[in-house]
Amino acid sequence: MTSSRPAREWLADAVLYQIYPQSFADSDGDGIGDFAGIEARLDHLAWLGVNTVWFNPCFASPFDDAGYDVSDYFTVAPRYGTNDDLARLVEAAGRRGIRVLLDLVAGHTSDRHPWFTASAGDPGDHRYIWAGPGERPEGFVASPGTRPGFYKPNFFESQPALNFGYARMDPAEPWRQPVDAEGPRANRQALYEIMDHWLSLGLSGFRVDMAASLVKDDPGHAETVGLWRELRARLDAEHPHAALLSEWGDPAVSVPAGFHADFFLQFGAEDDGLALRSLWNNFEGTVSEQWEPRAPYFDAGGQGSPGTFLDGWRRATETIADAGLIVLPTANHDFSRLACGPRTAEQLPAAFAFQLTWPTLPAIYYGDEIGMRYVPGLPEREGSRLGPRYNRAGSRTPMQWDDSPNAGFSTAPADALYLPVDPDPGRPTVAAQRADTGSLLHLVRRLIALRKETPELGPAGSTEVLHAGYPLVHVRGGRYLVVVNPRSEPGEAAAPADTATPLEVSGVTVRAGRIRAEGFGYGIFRL
C-alpha cells in the first residue's frame, strides 16, 4: 500500500502490529507460519483496527538466528512462500487499509550470503571486515575460505559484519577502513538498492535491525548518524511515503539521525533500556544477568514507579520535538510478553489503557491483544537462547486462534510445529475473546478506535502528568483524563475537575474533585 502522504504524516496515525511470520498462521501444514497464512488472517487485524504491520525478517536465510542472518535480500525464504506470495499479501493488506513494513538486517549477512563466500576467497574484497593472517584479533573468526586471516562477526559467528567503515583509525589495526573507502561505499549503495527494490514493489518502509551498529568504533555514533541521514535524504527524494523505524533504543539519537521513529527497547540509551524495562519487566522470562532487579511500575505489589519511564520519555521528546516519534511496544520477539511470570490476565487491561493513550506510537506484539503469555521452559530454537535466563523462544510461540488442535495455528502434527503451542488448557484464543465483549481483545479494539477518533490521545496531543504514582493520572490535549492503577490495592489522587464523562472505564470514579482507582483499574474520561 503506497500513499501520497509523506511518511511523517501517516506514521503519526499508525497503530503498529508486529508479526513473527513463522508463528502467526500456517497455511500449508508444515508447522511453520507463512505469507498465505498471514493473508488469511488479515481480517483479524482489520477488525482490531491495526493499520500498519511489520514482519520479522522474511528473506532467504539458513535461520541460524531466526532470519536475522540473510543469504539473499531480494528473495523471500521459501518456507514463507514466494516473492509473488508476499506481493499478494501486501496488496491484500492494502485493500484493508494496512501498510506493511519489512525488517531490514543492515549490519551483517549470513556467512552463506554470496557476498561473503566470495569475500572469503578474495583478499581484495572489502565488503566485510577482514584482518590478515597472523594472530587472531579478539572477537574475530577464522576465515572459512581460501582467503587467509579472520573476519569480524556482528553477533553469532554465522553473521559476518558488513564493512561500513570505522570512525577512528588505529595503525595497530590495519583492517580499519574509513567510512568513505570503497567497501563501505559499496555497502551503502547496496543498502539503498535493497530498500529501493522493495519499496518499488509496494512496501511502506522498514524497521532496521541494530541500526546503531553499522560504523564501528564510532563515539557518539557520529559517522553512523551521517550514514543514515544520507540514506534518509535519498528516500525522501525518491520514496517520500516510506517510513524508517530503527531498532536503536535511543530516540534522542536515532530520530536526529534520520529515522522517522525509534522504539523504547529493553536495551539502548545510557540507561540500557531502563525506561521500557521500568514499565513491564518483572524479571521473569527474558532476563539479562547484568540487569539490576527492580519492580516495574506495572506490578501488582505496587513497588514500582512511573518516574523512570517518565524521565526517559521527557528527555527523548525534548530532544526530538516534532522531528519524529517514539514507539512504545507491549513486547517483541526479543523480550518477554506482558503476560509473564506472576502478571495475570486481570493486570493487562490497565497496561493497554496506558499504552494506547500515551503520546507514543503503540506497537502491539502478535497475541498480546488476547493476553498470550511468555511460555517458560522451551527448547532453544534458531538462536533463541542468549543467556542462562534469556530464552526468546517463550515469546515466539504459535498464535492462539481457537480451541482446535494447535490452537488453530497449523494442521501439522504437534511435534512438527516451529515451537510448541502454550500447553496451558486455559490459554486465551482469538475466537473465545471475539465472542466475549468483556474480553481483553474487545477492550484493545475499543481503545484503538478511541485513539483514532480522538487526536488528543495521539502523539501530537499535549500531556500533563498530575500524579506520578499509583494511580498514574494525566490529561491529554487539555480535555481527556487518563487514570491507570497497575497495582492490586486501590489508590486515590486529586482530580482536575469535580466530575468527568467516562469514555472507557473500569474501576475508576471521579467525584467531588477526587479520583479513586480500584486495584488494576483504568479510565479514560472527557473533562
RODRENTOR-834590 format. One record per residue: x, y, z of N, C-alpha, C, CB in turn. Coordinates in steps of 0.2 Angstrom, whole numbers, plus 5000, padded with zeros to 4 digits. Each point is the difference from the previous one (the first is absolute). Glycine has a CB too. Layout:
% RODRENTOR-834590
XYZXYZXYZXYZ
...
***
This chain:
% RODRENTOR-834590
500449945000499650065000500450065000499149945006
501050094988500450075000499550055001500849954992
499450115010499650065001500450064998499449945010
500250114988500350074999500150045006499450004989
500449975017500150045006500849985002498850005004
501550054998500749995002500049965006500450114996
500249855005500049955006499850035007500849944993
499550125008499950045006499350015002501150054998
498549964996499350015001499649945002500050094992
500149865004499649945001500249965006499849994988
500850015014500349965005499750035007501149984993
498850095007499750035006499349975002500650104998
499149874997499349975002500149925000499450094994
501249885006500149935000499849975006500950014991
498849935009500049955005500449944998498950045005
501749954997500449944998499949945003500950084998
499249874998499949935002500649964997498750015000
501649955004500649964998499849934999500850085007
499449894987499849934999500749974999498950034994
501249915010500549965000499849944995500450035012
499849984982499649964994500049925001500450094993
500249895010500049925001499549985006501250004996
498550055007499549975006499350034999501050005007
498950044988499350035000499549954997500650114999
499549874995499449954997500449964994499150095003
500849854998500249954995499549984995500949965009
499250054985499549984995500149934997499950124997
500749865003500149944996500249935004500450084992
499549935015500149945004500749985002498949974996
501650075002500749985002500250025007500250014987
499450025017500250025006500350075001500149885002
500050154993500350075000499550054996501249955000
498750115003499650054998500250024993499750035011
499950004985500250024993499650064998500349884997
499850154997499750064998499249984998501150044995
498849915002499349984999499649995006500349944990
500050045016499750005006499850065003500649905002
499950154997499950075003499450034996501350015003
498849984990499450034996499349985002500950004990
499149935012499349985002499850035006500349894994
500250145010499850025007500050085000500449905005
499650134989500050075000499450045002500749994991
498749975009499450035002500050015008499449944990
501050025013500150015007500350065002500149885002
500450144994500450065001499550064998501149944998
498650064997499550054998499550015005500249974988
499549985014499550005006500250045006499549894995
501250095007500350035006500150074999500549895002
499650134992500250074999500750024998499150025008
501349934991500750004999500050034993500449915007
500150144991500150034994500749994997499150085002
501449895002500649994998500349945003500250134999
500149834997500349945003500850004998498949935000
501550045004500749984998500149935001500450125002
499949854993500249935001500849995002499149974991
501049995013500749985002500349974993499849975012
500950034987500349984994499749944996501050055005
498849974989499749944996500449994994498950035004
501749994996500549994994500349935000500250124999
500149864996500349935000500550005005499849994988
500349955015500450005006500149925002499650125004
501049874999500149935003499750005007501049984994
498750075009499750015006500449975006498949994994
501750035006500449995006499850055006501049964993
498750105005499750055004499350024998501250045003
498449914996499350024998499950054995499849975011
500750034984499950044994500450075000498949954999
501450065007500450065001500749984997499450045010
500749914986500649984996499849994993500549955010
499550104986499750014993500549974995499350105003
500549854993500449984994499850034994500149895006
499350144993499850034994499550065002500249894993
500050175006499550055002499450024994501050055006
499149914989499550014994499549954999500950074995
499249875010499649954999499749985007500649964990
498850025010499749985007500249935001499050084999
500949905008500249935002499549964997500650045011
499549904986499549964997499549975006500949974991
499350035015499649975005499450055001500949945006
499150124992499550055001499650014993500750065009
499649914985499750014994500450034995498950015006
500950024989500350034995500050085000499849894993
500650145003499950074999499350024998501250014997
498549954998499350024998499649995006500349964989
499849995015499549995006500150075005500149874999
500550155002500050065004499750064996501149965005
499050054989499650054996499350005001500950004992
498849935007499350005001499850025007500049904992
500450085013499850015007500050085001500549895004
500050144993500050085001499450034997501349995000
498649984994499450034996499349995004500649984989
499449965014499449985004499950055007500149884995
500550135008500050045005499850074999500949935005
499450104989499850064998499350014998501150014995
498549945003499350014999499750015007500149934989
500250055016499750015007500250065003499949875001
500550174996500350065003500649985004498950055000
501449904999500649985004500750004996499249935007
501250114996500750014997500449945003499950134998
500649854998500549955002500750025000499249924995
501250075010500750025001500449935000499750115006
500949894991500449945001500650025005499749974988
500549985015500650005004500650004996499449955010
501050104990500750004996500649995005499450084992
500949875007500649985003500650044997499549885004
500750174998500550054996500749995002499150085000
501149895006500650005002500449944999499750085008
500049874990500449934999499549964995500650015011
499849944986499649954996500149935004500250074989
499549885007500249935002500749994997498849965000
501649995003500649984997499949964994500550005012
498949994986499849964994499850054994499749905007
500350164995499850054995500650004994499350075009
500549934985500550004995500550065000499249954993
500650105010500550065001500649975005499150094999
500749875006500549985005500449944997499350045010
500449924987500449944997500550024995499049935002
500850134994500450024996500650045003499150014992
500750035013500550035004500549965004499250095001
500649855001500449955003500549974996499149985008
500850034985500549984996500450054996499349904999
500650165003500350064996500350055005499249984990
501550025011500350055004499950074998500849915003
499050104991499950074998499350025001500849984991
498749985012499350025001500050035007499649914992
500050155008500050035007499350025002501150054998
498449905000499350015002499949985007499749974988
500849995015500049985007500650035003499349904998
500750095009500650025004500549945001499350095005
501349924991500449945000500750035003499549954990
500850005015500750015002500449954997499650045011
501049984987500449954997500349955004500350094993
500149865004500349945004500450035005499949934990
500250025015500450025006499649985006500650094994
499549955011499649995006499350025000501150025006
498549944996499250024999499850065005499849884997
500050175000499750055004499449985005500450094991
499649945014499449985005499450014996500750035011
498849924990499450014997499949984993499850095008
500849904988500049984993499949925000500750114997
499149874997499949934998500549984994498850005005
501449944996500549984994499649994994500749945008
499650084986499750004994499849934998500750104996
498749895001499849934998500249994993499050015008
501350044988500249994993500750004999499050054997
501249964997500750004998500450065002499749934991
499950125011500350075002500349995007499250064993
501449955008500349995006499850065005501049944995
499050045011499850065005499449985004500650084993
499049985009499549995005499550054998500749965009
498650034992499550054999499750025007499849954988
499850105012499750035006499349984999500850105002
498949875003499349995000499650055004500249884999
499250135000499650055003499749975007499750064989
500149885010499649975006500249925000499050084999
500749884998500249935000500650004995498849955003
501649994997500549994995499750004993500749945009
498750044990499749994993499850064998499749895003
500450175000499850074998500550044999498949985006
501550024989500650044998499850074999500649914995
499750145009499850074999500250034994500250015012
499350024985500250044994500450065001498949964995
501550065001500550055001499750074998501049924998
498850125007499850074999500550045002498849975001
501850015001500650045002500050015007499950064990
500749975012500150025007500050075001500749895002
499150145003500050075002500750025001498950005004
501549964999500750025002500549944998499650065010
501049974987500549964998500549985006499950054988
500449895011500549985005500549964996499249995009
501550044990500549964997500149935002500550114998
499349875008500149945002499549954998500550045010
499049994987499449964997499950024993499449995012
501049984984499950024993499449984996501249995000
498449975003499349984997499550065000500249885003
500050175001499550065001500150044993500150005013
499350014984500050044994499550065002500249904992
499950165005499650065001499349994996501050075001
498549965001499449994998499950024993499650035011
500950014986499950014993500449964995499850115003
500549835000500449954996499549964996500949995009
499449984986499649974995499549955003501050014992
499249945012499649955003499450045004501049925001
499150125003499450045003499650034996500750015010
499650024984499550044996499649954996500950094999
499449854999499649954996499449975005501149974993
499150035013499449975005499550055001500849935005
499450144995499450055000499650004994500750075007
499649924987499650004994499649945000500950064994
499349885008499749945000499450005005501049944997
499150095009499450015004499550044997500850005010
499350064987499550044997499749954994500650115003
499749864993499749964995499549955003501150014993
499149965012499549955003499450035002501049945005
499050124999499450045002499650024993500650045011
499849994985499750024994499649954996500950084999
499449865001499649944997499449985003501149964997
498950045010499449985003499450055000500749925007
499650144994499550065000499750014993500750055009
499649934986499750014993499549944999501150054996
498949905008499549954999499450015005500949924997
499150135007499450025003500150005008499449964990
501250025012500150005008500050075002500649895000
499250125006500050075003500550025004498849995000
501749975001500650025004500449945003499450115002
501049915003500449955003500150025008500649984989
499449965015500350015006500749975000498949985006
501650064996500749984998500349975007500150104991
500149845008500349965005500750035002499449904996
500750115011500750025003500350064996500249885004
499350174995500250064995500650045003498850004997
501449995009500650045003500649964999499350055008
500749894989500649965000500450014994499449925007
500550124988500349994993500750035000498950014995
501250055007500750025000500349985007499750104992
500949875008500349985006500550055003500049894995
500050105012500450055004499850074998501049925001
498450105000499750064998499750045006499749954989
500850085015499750045006499550054999501149985004
498450014999499450054999499649984994500650095006
499649864990499749974994500050064995499249935007
501350114993500050054995500049984993500650075008
499849884990500149984993499349964998501350005001
498549965004499449964999499450054998500449905008
499650154996499450054999500150034993500050035012
500649984986500150034993499849954995500950075004
499249874997499849954995499249994999501149945003
498650065003499350005000499650064997500149925010
500350144992499750064997500050004992500450065011
500249924987500149994992499549964997501250015002
498649935001499549954998499350035000500849915003
499150135003499350035001499950054994500149985013
500450064986499950054995499949974993500850075006
499549874992499849974994499349975000501249974999
498650015007499349975000499550065000500449905007
499850154996499550065000499950024992500350035012
500349974985499950024993499749964995501050065002
499149874999499749954995499449965003501250004995
498850005012499449965003499850045006500449884996
499350175003499850045006499549975004500250104994
499449855004499549975004500349955005499250024990
501449965009500349945003500350025007500349964989
499550005016500250015007500649965002498850025003
501650015001500649975003499950005007500850044990
499249905013500049995007500649965002498750005000
501650025006500649975002499949965006500650104995
499849855005500249965006500650035003499449894996
500650175007500550035003500050015008500150064989
499249955013499950005007500250075003500149885001
500050174995500250065002499750064996501149955005
498350064995499750054995500350075000498949945002
501450085004500350065000500650014995499750015012
500649934986500650004995499749974994500849985009
498849974990499849974994499550054996500249895005
499450144998499550054996500450054997499149985008
501450064995500450054997500549974995499950075010
500249864990500449974995499649984994500649955009
498850074991499649994993499449955001501050034994
498949945011499549955001499350045002500849905003
498750074994499350035001499849985008499750004988
500549955014499849975007500549955002498850034998
501349975009500449955003499649975006501150064996
499149885006499649965005500450015007499649924991
500050095014500249995007500149925000499550115005
501149874997500249935000500349985007500250004987
499949935013500349985006500750015001499249915000
501150124995500750035000500050074996500549885000
500150155000500050064997500150065005499449954990
500850115007500150065004500549995005498950044997
501250015007500549995006499849965005500450114997
499049885004499749965006499949934997499550105005
500749884990499949934997499349975000501149985005
498550074993499349984999499550005006500449934991
499950105014499650005006499350045000501150005006
498950044989499350045000499449954998500650104996
499649854999499549954999499949955005500250024988
500449955014500049955005499750025007501049964995
499050115007499750025006499350004999500950075002
498849924992499249995000499849935000500050104993
500349865003499849935000500449945003499550044989
501249975011500449945001500049985008500750044990
499049905011499949985007500549945002498850034999
501849974997500549955001499849935000500550095007
499049904988499849934998500150004993499249985010
500849964987500149994993500750024997498850034999
501350024997500650024998500450055005499649994988
500949995015500450035005500750004998499149975009
501250094991500750014999500350005006499950064990
500749915011500349995007500350075002500349884997
499850174998500350065002499450055003500949984991
498550005008499550055002499950005008499449984989
500550075014499950015007499349985001500950095002
498949865003499349995001499750065003500349885002
499150134995499650065003499349994998500950085000
498649935004499349994998499850054995499749965011
499950024984499850054995499450035002500449934991
499450135006499450035002499449964999500550114997
499449854998499449964999500149935004499850054988
500249965019500149955004499550005005501250014999
498549935003499449995004500250035007499649904993
501050095009500250025007500150075001500549905001
499550144993500050075001500750035002498850005003
501749964996500750025002500450044995500049905007
499750114987500350034995499950085000500049894993
500250145002499950074999499950024992500650035012
499050024986500050024993500650054999498749984999
501650045006500550054999500549994996499850035011
500549914989500649984995499750014993500549925009
499050054989499750014994499950074998499549885001
500150155003499950074999500650054998499049985007
501550004997500650044999500349994993500250005013
499949934986500249984993499650034994500549905006
498950104995499550024995500150084999499249915003
500950125003500050084999500750014997499350025010
501249954992500750024997500049984992500549975011
499249984987500049994993499550054996500249875003
499250145000499650054996500250075000499149935004
501350095001500350065000500550014995499850015012
500649944986500550004995499749994993500849955008
498750014991499849994993499450044998500349885002
499450155003499450054999499649974995500750105002
499149934992499649984995500349974994499250085004
501549904997500449974995499849934999500950085002
498849885002499949935000499649985006501049984993
498949955007499649975005500449955004499050024993
500749975013500249945005499549944999500650085008
499649864991499649955000500049965007500249994987
499250005016500049965006499749934999499850115006
500649844994499749934999499849975006500849994991
498749965008499849965006500549955001498850014997
501549974998500649945000500350004993499449935010
501050024989500249984993500349945001500250124996
500149854998500349944999500649995005499649994988
500750065015500650005003499950005008500650054990
498849975012499950005007499349985002500950105001
499049905006499449965002499450044999500749965009
498850004990499350034999499850035006499749924992
499750125007499750035006499849955005499650104993
500149855005499849945004500649965001498850014996
501550005010500649965001500149995008500550054989
499749895013500149995007499450015004501250044998
498850005007499450015004499550054998500749975009
499450064985499550054998499449964997500950094997
498549935005499449964998499650044995500049955012
499550014986499650034994499750075003499849884995
500050125011499650065003500450065000499349925007
501450074992500550065001500150034993500549955010
499350014984500150034994499650054997500449894998
499050125004499650064997500350065002499049935001
501250085005500350075002500650014996499649995011
500849964987500650014996499850034993500649915007
498950064990499850024994499750075000499849884997
499850135008499750075001500650055000499049955006
501550044997500650045000500350014994500249975012
500049974985500450004993499650034995500549905003
498850094996499750034995499750075001499749884997
500550155008499850075001500650055002498949965004
501750014996500650035001500250034994500449935009
500050134991500250044993500649974997499550105005
500449834994500549964996499749964995500850005010
499549974985499749964995499949935004500550064990
499049915010499949945003500249944996499150055007
501249904995500249944996499849945004501050064995
498549905002499749955003500449934998498950065001
501449905003500349944998499549954999501050035006
499049934988499549954999499849965006500450004988
498949995013499849965006499950045006500649914995
499850155006499950045006499350025001501250034999
498449984995499450035000499549955003500250074990
500049875011499549955004500449985006499549964989
501150065013500349995006500449935000499150065005
501149924989500549954999500650015005499649984988
500649965015500550015005500749984997499149985009
501450044995500749974999500049935003500550125000
499749834995500049935002500749985003499049984991
501050015015500749985002500249934999499950085009
500749904991500349935000500049974993499549995011
500550064983500049974994500749994997499050064998
501149894998500749994997500250064996499849885000
500950124999500350054996499849994993501050015007
498850044989499850004993500350054996498949945004
501550054991500350054995500350065004499149964992
501350025013500450055003499650045005500750014990
498849965013499650045005500350015006499049954994
501450015009500350005006500650055000499649885003
500450175001500550055001500450005006499450074993
500349895012500350005007499749955004500350114999
499949875007499749955004499350015002501149985004
498750094996499350025002499750044994500350005012
500049994982499750044994499949964994500650105005
498849864995499849974994499450034997500449895005
499750144989499550044996499549954998500950084997
499249865003499549954997499350015003500949924997
499150105010499450005004499550064997500649955010
499750104986499650054998499849994992500650075008
499649874990499949994993499649944998501150044999
498549945006499549944999499550014995500349965012
499449994985499450014995499450045003500449894995
499450155000499450045001499449955002500450104992
499249935013499549955003499350034997500749985010
499149994984499450024997499349975003500750014990
499349935011499449975003500249945004499350044990
500249915011500149955005500149934996499350065008
500849954985500249944996500749985001499150034991
501149915007500749985001500550054998499649884998
500950125006500550064999499850075000500649914993
498850105011499750065001499850034993500750025011
499249944984499850034993500650034996498950025005
501749974998500650034996500249964994500450045011
499549894990500349964995499649935000501250065000
498849904994499749945000500649945001499050044993
501649995008500649955000499949965007500750084993
499749865007500049975007500450055005500049884994
499850115012500250055005500850005001498949985006
501449964992500750005001500450024994499849905007
499850134988500350034994499950075000499749904994
500050135011499950075000500750045001498849985005
501250084993500650045001500250015007499750064990
499849955015500150005007499349975003500950105000
499249875005499349975003499550065002500749905005
498750084994499550045002500050005008499349984990
500550085013499950015007499649945003500150124999
500249845005499649945003499550015005501049944997
498950125005499550025005499349994997500850085006
498849874997499349994998499650065000500149885004
500150175000499650065000500250064996499749975011
500850014984500350054996499450044996501149934999
499150145001499550044996500049994993500150085008
499349934988500049994993499650064997500149885001
500150134993499650064996499349985000501050034993
498849915005499349984999499650015007500349924991
500050065014499650005007499950085001500549895004
500050154995500050075002499650044995501149995006
498949994988499550034995499349995003500849984990
499049975013499349985002499950035007500149904993
500450145010499950025006500150085000500349895006
499250154994500150075000500450035006498950014993
501149955012500450035006500749975000498950005006
501349984989500749974999500550054999499649904996
501150085005500550054999500050024993500749955009
499250004986500050014993499550064998500349884998
499150125005499550054998500250075003499149915000
501250085006500350075003500550034996499849955011
500750014987500550034995499750034994500849915004
498750054993499750034994499750075002499849884996
499850125009499750065002500550065001499049945005
501550044999500650055001500350034994500249945011
499950014984500350024993499550054997500649894999
498750095001499550054997500050065003499349904997
500750105010500050075004500650044998499449945009
501250034990500650044998499950034993500749925008
499050044988500050024993499450065000500449894995
499150115009499550055000500250065003499249915000
501350095004500250055005500750024999499249965008
501050094988500750024998500450025006499650044989
500049985016500450025007500349945003499250095001
500649854998500349945003500649984996498949975004
501250064990500649984996500650035001499249984991
501350015005500750035002500050075000500549914995
499150135002500050075000499650045005500149994988
499549975016499750035005500450025006499049934997
500950125007500450025006499849955005500050124997
500549885008500049955005500250045007500349904992
499250105013500250035006499949945006499650124996
500949865007500049955005499850045006500949934995
498650045008499750035007500249965006499150054993
501049895006500249965006500449944997499050035006
501749964996500449954998500149955005500650084993
498949885008500049955005499549954999500450085008
499349894997499549954999499350045003500849905001
498850124994500049994993500450064996498949955001
501350034993500350054995499450044997501049934998
499050145003499550044998500350054995499349995011
500450024983500250054995499550024996501149955000
499050114997499450034996500350014993499550065010
500249924985500250004993499650054996500349885000
500150174997499750054996499550055004500149924991
500050085015499650055004499349985002500850084996
499049865001499349985000499949935002499850084991
500749885009499949935002500449975005499749984988
499950005017500449975007500149934999499450095007
501249894994500249935000500249985007500350004987
499549945015500249985007500149924999499350095006
501349894997500249935000500249985007500250004987
499649955015500349975007500249934999499250085006
501449914993500349934998500049955007500650054990
499449985016500049965005499449975003501050075003
499049885001499449975002499650045006500649894997
499750155006499750045005499750074997500849955009
498750074994499750074997500550065001498849955002
501150104994500450065001499550064999501149944997
499150125006499650064999500550054998499249975008
500550084989500450064998499550064998500949934995
499350135005499650064999499850004993500650065009
498849964989499850004993500050084998499249905002
500950114991500050074998499350034999501049974994
498549995008499350024999499549965005500250044988
499349995014499549975005499849934997499750115005
500149894988499749954997500449994993498950015006
501049934991500249994993499649954997501250035003
498749974990499649964996500449934998499350104996
500549855007500449934998499949984993499849975012
500850024985500049974993500249935000500350114996
500249875008500149935000500349995007500349984988
499349995017500250005007499949935003499750125001
500749865004499949945004500350015007500049934989
499650085016500350015006500250075002500349884999
499650174998500250065001499450055001501149984994
498950065011499450055001500450075000499249925005
500450134993500250075001499450045003500850004990
499350025017499550035003500350055005499349904999
500350165001500250055005500750025000499149975007
501250034987500750024999500549955002499650115002
500249834999500449945002500049944995499950045012
500649934987500049944996500249945004500450064990
499249895010500149935003500049954995499450045010
501249924990500149954995500149945004500650084992
499049875007500049935003500649974997498849995002
501449955001500649964998499949984993500149965011
500450054985500049994993499550044996500449895002
499450165001499550054996500350044995499350005010
500350034985500250044995499450044998500949924996
499250145001499550044998500250064995499449975011
500250044984500150054996499450045000500849944992
499250135009499450045001500150064996499949965012
499650074986500050074997499850055006499649954988
500850105012499950055005499650064998501149985004
***
